Amino acid sequence: MKIGVLALQGDFAAHAAALQQAAWGNSIAVEVLEVRRTAELAGLDGLVLPGGESTTLLNLMQDEPWFEALRAFHRNGGTILGTCAGAILLSREVLNPEQPSLGLIDATIERNGFGRQVDSFETEIEVDIPGGRMTAVFIRAPRFRRLSGEVEVLGSWQGEPVLVREGNAIACTFHPELTGDVRLHALFLSVAQEANHGSLNRVNERCGA
Ligand code: GLN
């Protein structure tokens, strides 16, 4: 598979390393590429939208029609993992303040939802991923304030959702690339792999195979 990491801003290098590690640990052949132009989405099975600052990311996305390109990528079966600022981009509605987003996960998300008092912390979260609880680092993290019934909760902290999935879009409000625990990256790769097989099957069906 080919997996891209949006490399306009944020900690994309740590994601690339975590993806390599997850691929290696799960014997999945993955080529990881940094993506800086919309044209580089072609041929990718999955894309990571890293954390950083969503407003900066939106500004950097002005140069090219990123929203159209990412929505088309998703519509055509590409799997997307959005972490922290990336989760903000994926959500349907953004608060504090309101700002444009891709709307690929039917959720409302509040930026900097923990305020200034505890703007960054590390904690244990419950996850629906083999291996049980996971250490999660929250950095000026957003908080999900509403999820539609289509959105599946895969991870929570003190009863609130911090890791969610809607179809081929996954979002988490923490930084999974910073702990050395690459189970979330492995989950993302397996979702991308399933989507990839789905599209291969569709091609095979069309070809009568
Ligand atoms: N606070 C940032 C924002 O609103 C997100 C923080 C992060 O990605 N670590 O975009």
Boltz pocket constraint, residues with backbone or C-beta under 6 A from the ligand:
constraints:
  - pocket:
      binder: B
      contacts: [[A, 50], [A, 51], [A, 52], [A, 53], [A, 54], [A, 55], [A, 83], [A, 84], [A, 85], [A, 86], [A, 88], [A, 111], [A, 112], [A, 139], [A, 140], [A, 141], [A, 142]]
      max_distance: 6.0
